[in-house]
């Protein structure tokens, strides 16, 4: 299974949306078109799209690892 990253999207207001992103070995990027308000919804959507989340980043810090 291809691995992807879950990351937060800068947003105005009090919301904290999430997206997933996969970077292929050849540099092509696949990213969720939708922003998810709940973290687990984003993880579920990535898995439904054939990707396995490996780490979640906030800016440049690894804050959570899905195993």
Phi, psi and omega in degrees: 000143179282139180266150179222170176249146173254134181217155177274153182253126176303134186209143176281151179093198186263000181278162183221072185288158182236151173220161173245154181215136175239132176246116181288159179304331179273005176096352178293143182246131171246129183222147178298136178283333183263149171262136182253131181286333180247136181305311184294333175294322179292316178300314180298318180295320178297316180295320178295335179271002177095016180243151177245116179297133180249319178209154181243128184246144172238111188058246181245014182254132176280114186251348183199142179236126177268124179239000000 
